[in-house]
Every structure is written in C-alpha cells, then in structure tokens.
Amino acid sequence: MLFGHEKTEMLHLPTPLEHLKNVSEDLGISVYCKRDDLTNLATGGNKLRKLEYFLKDAQYKGATMLITEGGAQTNHGRLTAAVAAKYGMKSAIVTSDPYPGEISANLLLDGMLGCNVHFVKDMETGRQAVIDKYTAKGEKVYYVPMGGSNELGILGYAECASELDAQAKEMGIDDAEIYVTVGSMSTYMGLLIGLKECGSSLRVKGVNVLPYSENAADEKGNEAALREALSDYYKRICEFYGRDFNVSPDDFDITTSCIHGAYNNAVEEVREVMYYLARKEAIIIDPCYTGKTFEAIVDRARRGDIKQGTNVIFMHTGGLPGIYTLHHRVEFERELMPYMHIEE
C-alpha cells in the first residue's frame, strides 16, 4: 500500500538498471538505463506501473470495462487494453485524431487485444458519448485519464522512485541525475515525489515532449506553461492525499529544448540518436518520447553541459510500437534503405 492505496500486482519488478558501457565511453559520462520498457504486458512501458493502481481501484468499484483517451497511437491506450484483456475486462480508447488510413503500430496491437478504438470529432463530447454507449449496454465503465495522469496516477512512479534509489545505492551511483520524459506529467511528478519521500539524493530532470503553449516552437512559452501546469497538478495531488510532499517550484528541473516544434513529429536529430543507441547498445527507443529524452542526454554531454564523469540515468519508458507509425516509418525506411542489399 502506498499513500493509502493498494495495487493489483501484475509486473515482474524490479526492472533492470543497466550500465551503458559503450555510450559512456563515447560520451565521457557514466550512463545507465532504467529498463521500464521491459515491463511484461503487450511490449511493455511505463504506463503499466500506474495501471496497477488504476486496476485495483476499478476492481474495487466493480468495473467491467476500462475506457481511456489519447492520440490515435497512444501507448497508454494500448497498455490499458492489455490490462483489461489480462484481467477479463472489456476496453475502449477514445481519440480525437483522424483515422490515419492504416491499422499499424499501436492501433494494430489495440485490435489484437480486442480493444475498440473510437475516432471522434470532439474529445469532450465524444468521450462521454462513448462512455454512455457502453453504459447503456450494461457495462460498468471505469475511466482512466489520458496517460494515467491524475492524482492516483503518480503512485506507480512514486513507488518506482524507491526501487530506483535502492538500485542506485547498490551500484554506487546514488548521486545520479535521472532524465525522464515529461508528457502528461505523472511519471515525472511521481518520481519527484517518491524521491522526496525516501530521502534520495537522486535528482530528476524532465525532458518535455508535449507542447504546453499554443506556439509549440516557443521554448520559453512552453517552459512557463509547463511550470504552471506542474504547479497546478502538484496542488491537486496535495489536496487529494491531504498532505504536502515538500515539493517546491524550484524542484521542477525541466527542459523544453527537445520538443522540436510539435508532439510526435518526425525529427531527423531524434532518429539519429535512436540509431546511435541501437548501434552502441542494441537498445531501441521511440521517436515520440524516449528518443527526445535520450537526445537531451547526448546533446548536453557533447556540449559539455553534463560534466565529464557525471552519473546519468536514462528512464526508458517504452513506446516501441511508435517506430511503426506511418509518418515515422517512411523516414526510417528512406534512411535505412542503404542497409538493404538485394543480390542478383
């Protein structure tokens, strides 16, 4: 139980914390990878830690169906569908994105898992219409917010924080900087709160990949909007749990430099670091989340912003199916064609 809430245990924990020897030698810093891409349902990812707590709450409330929302290629949606399938529930995803014209990547896996994906014109009205539709059919619907990011959603990574702290101490890197993606905020916020709770000396650096201002190319505007969103989220968390976790706005160590003007866009610099990590360590990251986060580490190390010898932990939060999304896939295929040799 954490902060008064139980979970349904479904994961093989702890996930590994691996030293990336080849990358470390190349960059001159000590890089480690927390392998939360290896969580054990439907190709894995960070959302499963959160879903352990959402599932317990849904089971307690007698739910027969899980419904969530996100982009058409939502990783969170795919893992919500996976949890529903594993525990005998129905599932549905609501997205306001247009149908992409093909069933690939996460959409393909959603279908394999028996999850219905509803493409709606307006998320607010569309979501409620979908919930009402299944409720009318006799389902007891449990709604999981986008990305699993609400007050309950921090628990998975608040718990992960103590797991990671213990691993770091055992490996003698308890002074490390943790680089983690900031999208819908709950993974970052959970780690920050969890590390405070266990008195860890690990530090969290958030790499923002989801624009928070109307102008995605406005780095300062995005940072200001994200800081405001984080502060509001933290206030809701404190009110929900009836306590203060001693987090201040000064603790929000974030960068918006790797957004590249949009969310989930195809970016050459991100693909380059994906190839780099694959060829150095045989670890695959995705172009939407982990690619941009790892780019921040590589870029900062090469510019000298991370001091030589510094211990850095890269949080690998999964997202593998994203490389098969059409607008990313065509770029990979174009760039990787020279590796294809058709012998006559």
C-alpha positions as CSV (number, residue, x, y, z in Angstrom):
1,M,0.0,0.0,0.0
2,L,1.3,3.5,-0.9
3,F,-0.2,6.7,0.5
4,G,-3.3,4.7,1.5
5,H,-3.9,3.0,-1.9
6,E,-3.4,-0.6,-2.9
7,K,-2.5,-2.1,-6.3
8,T,-3.1,-5.2,-8.2
9,E,0.4,-6.7,-8.8
10,M,1.0,-7.7,-12.4
11,L,4.6,-6.8,-13.1
12,H,7.9,-8.5,-12.8
13,L,9.8,-6.0,-10.7
14,P,12.3,-4.5,-10.2
15,T,13.1,-3.7,-13.8
16,P,16.9,-3.8,-14.6
17,L,19.2,-0.8,-14.2
18,E,21.9,-1.3,-16.8
19,H,25.2,0.4,-17.3
20,L,25.6,1.5,-20.9
21,K,29.3,0.9,-21.3
22,N,29.8,1.8,-25.0
23,V,27.7,5.0,-24.7
24,S,29.5,6.0,-21.5
25,E,32.9,5.6,-23.1
26,D,31.9,7.6,-26.1
27,L,30.2,10.5,-24.3
28,G,32.6,10.7,-21.3
29,I,29.8,10.4,-18.8
30,S,28.5,7.3,-16.9
31,V,25.1,6.5,-18.5
32,Y,22.7,4.0,-17.0
33,C,19.3,2.9,-18.4
34,K,16.3,2.0,-16.2
35,R,14.6,-0.6,-18.4
36,D,10.9,0.1,-17.8
37,D,10.4,-0.8,-21.4
38,L,10.8,-4.4,-20.2
39,T,7.6,-4.5,-18.1
40,N,5.8,-7.6,-19.1
41,L,2.5,-6.9,-20.9
42,A,2.0,-6.1,-24.6
43,T,5.5,-4.9,-25.3
44,G,5.8,-3.0,-22.0
45,G,6.2,0.6,-21.0
46,N,5.9,3.0,-18.0
47,K,2.1,3.2,-18.0
48,L,1.8,-0.3,-16.5
49,R,3.2,0.8,-13.2
50,K,0.3,3.3,-13.0
51,L,-2.2,0.8,-14.2
52,E,-1.5,-1.5,-11.3
53,Y,-3.2,1.2,-9.1
54,F,-6.0,2.1,-11.5
55,L,-6.8,-1.6,-12.0
56,K,-7.1,-2.1,-8.2
57,D,-9.5,0.8,-8.0
58,A,-11.5,-0.4,-10.9
59,Q,-11.8,-3.9,-9.4
60,Y,-12.9,-2.4,-6.1
61,K,-15.6,-0.5,-7.8
62,G,-16.8,-3.5,-9.7
63,A,-15.9,-2.2,-13.2
64,T,-16.4,-4.5,-16.2
65,M,-14.7,-2.1,-18.7
66,L,-11.8,0.3,-18.9
67,I,-12.0,3.3,-21.2
68,T,-9.2,5.8,-21.7
69,E,-8.3,8.5,-24.2
70,G,-5.2,9.8,-26.1
71,G,-3.7,10.1,-29.6
72,A,-4.5,7.6,-32.2
73,Q,-1.2,5.9,-31.4
74,T,-1.4,6.1,-27.7
75,N,0.9,3.8,-25.8
76,H,-1.2,4.3,-22.7
77,G,-4.3,3.2,-24.5
78,R,-2.5,0.0,-25.7
79,L,-1.4,-0.9,-22.2
80,T,-4.9,-0.1,-20.8
81,A,-6.2,-2.5,-23.3
82,A,-3.6,-5.1,-22.3
83,V,-4.5,-4.8,-18.6
84,A,-8.2,-5.2,-19.4
85,A,-7.6,-8.3,-21.5
86,K,-5.4,-9.8,-18.8
87,Y,-8.0,-9.3,-16.1
88,G,-11.1,-10.2,-18.0
89,M,-12.5,-6.7,-18.8
90,K,-13.5,-5.0,-22.0
91,S,-11.7,-1.9,-23.2
92,A,-12.1,1.1,-25.5
93,I,-9.9,4.0,-26.5
94,V,-11.3,7.5,-27.5
95,T,-9.2,9.7,-29.7
96,S,-9.9,13.0,-31.5
97,D,-7.1,12.3,-34.0
98,P,-8.3,11.4,-37.5
99,Y,-8.1,7.8,-38.7
100,P,-4.5,7.5,-40.1
101,G,-5.6,5.4,-43.1
102,E,-4.0,2.2,-41.9
103,I,-4.0,-0.2,-38.9
104,S,-0.4,-0.2,-37.8
105,A,1.8,0.2,-34.7
106,N,-0.4,0.7,-31.5
107,L,-3.6,0.5,-33.4
108,L,-2.7,-2.9,-34.7
109,L,-2.0,-4.1,-31.2
110,D,-5.2,-2.5,-29.8
111,G,-7.2,-4.6,-32.3
112,M,-5.2,-7.7,-31.4
113,L,-6.1,-7.1,-27.7
114,G,-9.8,-6.8,-28.5
115,C,-9.9,-3.1,-27.8
116,N,-12.4,-0.8,-29.7
117,V,-10.9,2.5,-30.8
118,H,-13.4,5.3,-31.3
119,F,-12.3,8.2,-33.6
120,V,-14.4,11.2,-32.5
121,K,-14.6,14.8,-33.7
122,D,-14.6,16.4,-30.3
123,M,-12.9,14.8,-27.3
124,E,-15.2,16.2,-24.6
125,T,-18.5,15.3,-26.1
126,G,-17.1,12.2,-27.9
127,R,-15.6,10.7,-24.7
128,Q,-18.9,11.0,-22.8
129,A,-20.9,9.6,-25.8
130,V,-18.7,6.5,-25.9
131,I,-18.9,6.0,-22.1
132,D,-22.7,6.4,-22.3
133,K,-22.9,4.0,-25.2
134,Y,-21.2,1.2,-23.2
135,T,-23.0,2.0,-20.0
136,A,-26.3,1.6,-21.9
137,K,-25.1,-1.8,-23.0
138,G,-24.8,-2.8,-19.3
139,E,-21.0,-2.2,-18.8
140,K,-19.8,-0.7,-15.6
141,V,-17.2,1.7,-17.1
142,Y,-14.1,2.8,-15.3
143,Y,-12.4,5.9,-16.9
144,V,-8.6,6.1,-16.9
145,P,-7.4,9.6,-17.8
146,M,-5.0,10.3,-20.6
147,G,-1.6,9.0,-19.8
148,G,-2.9,7.8,-16.4
149,S,-2.2,11.3,-15.2
150,N,-4.3,12.3,-12.3
151,E,-3.8,12.2,-8.5
152,L,-3.9,8.4,-8.4
153,G,-1.6,8.2,-11.4
154,I,1.5,9.3,-9.5
155,L,1.6,6.2,-7.4
156,G,3.3,3.9,-9.9
157,Y,6.4,6.2,-10.2
158,A,6.4,7.3,-6.6
159,E,6.9,3.6,-5.9
160,C,9.4,3.2,-8.7
161,A,11.5,6.0,-7.1
162,S,12.3,3.9,-4.0
163,E,13.1,0.9,-6.3
164,L,15.5,3.0,-8.3
165,D,17.0,4.6,-5.3
166,A,17.8,1.2,-3.8
167,Q,19.4,0.1,-7.1
168,A,21.4,3.2,-7.5
169,K,22.8,2.9,-3.9
170,E,23.7,-0.8,-4.6
171,M,25.6,0.3,-7.8
172,G,27.3,3.3,-6.1
173,I,25.6,5.9,-8.2
174,D,23.2,7.4,-5.7
175,D,24.3,10.9,-6.8
176,A,23.0,10.4,-10.4
177,E,20.8,12.7,-12.5
178,I,17.7,11.0,-13.8
179,Y,16.4,12.1,-17.3
180,V,12.8,11.3,-17.8
181,T,10.2,12.3,-20.4
182,V,7.6,14.9,-19.3
183,G,4.3,14.4,-21.3
184,S,1.1,14.2,-19.3
185,M,3.3,14.8,-16.2
186,S,2.5,11.9,-13.8
187,T,5.7,9.8,-14.4
188,Y,7.9,12.9,-13.7
189,M,5.8,14.0,-10.8
190,G,5.6,10.5,-9.3
191,L,9.4,10.2,-9.4
192,L,9.9,13.7,-7.9
193,I,7.5,13.0,-5.0
194,G,8.8,9.5,-4.5
195,L,12.4,10.5,-4.3
196,K,11.5,13.2,-1.7
197,E,9.6,10.6,0.3
198,C,12.5,8.2,0.6
199,G,15.1,10.9,1.1
200,S,17.0,10.1,-2.0
201,S,19.9,12.1,-3.3
202,L,19.0,11.3,-6.9
203,R,17.9,14.3,-9.0
204,V,15.1,14.3,-11.6
205,K,15.5,16.2,-14.9
206,G,12.4,16.3,-17.0
207,V,12.5,16.5,-20.8
208,N,9.3,17.9,-22.2
209,V,8.0,16.4,-25.4
210,L,4.4,17.6,-25.3
211,P,3.9,21.3,-26.1
212,Y,2.0,23.2,-23.3
213,S,1.7,26.6,-25.1
214,E,-0.2,27.4,-28.2
215,N,3.0,28.1,-30.1
216,A,5.0,24.8,-29.9
217,A,8.1,26.5,-31.2
218,D,8.2,29.0,-28.4
219,E,10.6,27.3,-25.9
220,K,10.2,30.0,-23.2
221,G,6.4,30.0,-23.5
222,N,6.3,26.2,-23.3
223,E,8.5,26.2,-20.2
224,A,6.4,28.8,-18.4
225,A,3.2,27.0,-19.3
226,L,4.6,23.6,-18.2
227,R,5.7,25.0,-14.9
228,E,2.3,26.4,-14.3
229,A,0.7,23.0,-15.2
230,L,3.1,21.2,-12.9
231,S,2.3,23.6,-10.0
232,D,-1.4,23.1,-10.5
233,Y,-1.0,19.3,-10.7
234,Y,1.0,19.3,-7.5
235,K,-1.6,21.3,-5.7
236,R,-4.3,18.8,-6.7
237,I,-2.1,15.9,-5.5
238,C,-1.6,17.5,-2.1
239,E,-5.3,18.2,-1.8
240,F,-6.2,14.6,-2.8
241,Y,-3.8,13.0,-0.3
242,G,-4.3,15.6,2.4
243,R,-0.7,16.4,2.9
244,D,2.3,18.3,1.4
245,F,5.1,16.3,-0.1
246,N,7.6,19.2,0.3
247,V,8.0,19.8,-3.4
248,S,8.5,23.5,-4.5
249,P,8.5,25.0,-7.9
250,D,12.3,25.2,-7.6
251,D,12.3,21.4,-7.7
252,F,10.9,21.4,-11.3
253,D,14.1,20.9,-13.3
254,I,12.8,20.7,-16.8
255,T,13.9,21.5,-20.4
256,T,11.7,22.2,-23.4
257,S,14.5,22.3,-25.9
258,C,13.8,18.9,-27.4
259,I,10.1,19.4,-28.4
260,H,11.2,20.3,-32.0
261,G,8.1,22.3,-32.6
262,A,5.4,19.6,-32.2
263,Y,4.3,16.5,-30.4
264,N,5.2,13.1,-32.0
265,N,6.7,14.7,-35.1
266,A,9.3,13.1,-37.3
267,V,12.6,14.7,-36.4
268,E,16.0,13.8,-38.0
269,E,18.0,14.6,-34.9
270,V,15.8,12.3,-32.8
271,R,16.2,9.5,-35.4
272,E,20.0,10.0,-35.3
273,V,20.2,9.3,-31.5
274,M,17.9,6.3,-32.0
275,Y,20.3,4.9,-34.4
276,Y,23.2,5.8,-32.1
277,L,21.8,3.9,-29.1
278,A,20.7,0.9,-31.2
279,R,24.2,0.6,-32.7
280,K,26.1,1.2,-29.4
281,E,23.9,-0.8,-27.0
282,A,21.2,-2.7,-29.1
283,I,18.5,-0.7,-27.2
284,I,15.6,0.5,-29.2
285,I,13.9,3.8,-28.3
286,D,10.9,5.5,-29.9
287,P,10.6,8.8,-31.9
288,C,8.0,10.4,-29.7
289,Y,9.1,10.1,-26.1
290,T,12.3,8.3,-25.3
291,G,14.1,9.4,-28.4
292,K,13.7,13.0,-27.5
293,T,14.7,12.3,-23.9
294,F,17.8,10.4,-24.9
295,E,18.6,13.2,-27.4
296,A,18.8,15.6,-24.4
297,I,21.4,13.5,-22.7
298,V,23.5,13.1,-25.8
299,D,23.3,16.7,-26.8
300,R,24.1,18.0,-23.3
301,A,27.0,15.6,-22.9
302,R,28.5,16.6,-26.3
303,R,28.1,20.3,-25.5
304,G,29.7,19.9,-22.1
305,D,26.6,20.8,-20.1
306,I,26.9,17.5,-18.4
307,K,30.3,17.4,-16.7
308,Q,32.6,14.5,-17.6
309,G,32.2,11.6,-15.2
310,T,28.7,12.5,-14.1
311,N,26.4,9.6,-13.4
312,V,23.2,9.8,-15.6
313,I,20.2,7.5,-15.5
314,F,18.0,7.4,-18.6
315,M,14.4,6.3,-17.8
316,H,13.4,4.1,-20.7
317,T,9.6,4.3,-20.6
318,G,8.9,2.1,-23.6
319,G,7.0,3.1,-26.7
320,L,8.4,0.6,-29.1
321,P,5.3,0.4,-31.4
322,G,5.7,4.0,-32.3
323,I,8.5,3.3,-34.7
324,Y,5.9,1.5,-36.9
325,T,3.7,4.6,-37.2
326,L,3.3,5.6,-40.8
327,H,4.9,9.1,-40.7
328,H,7.9,7.8,-38.7
329,R,8.2,4.6,-40.7
330,V,8.6,6.3,-44.1
331,E,11.5,8.3,-42.8
332,F,13.2,5.2,-41.3
333,E,12.7,3.3,-44.5
334,R,14.2,6.1,-46.6
335,E,17.3,6.4,-44.3
336,L,17.9,2.7,-43.8
337,M,17.5,1.6,-47.4
338,P,21.3,1.6,-47.9
339,Y,21.5,-1.3,-45.5
340,M,19.3,-3.4,-47.8
341,H,21.4,-5.3,-50.3
342,I,19.4,-7.1,-53.0
343,E,21.8,-9.6,-54.5
344,E,21.1,-10.6,-58.1
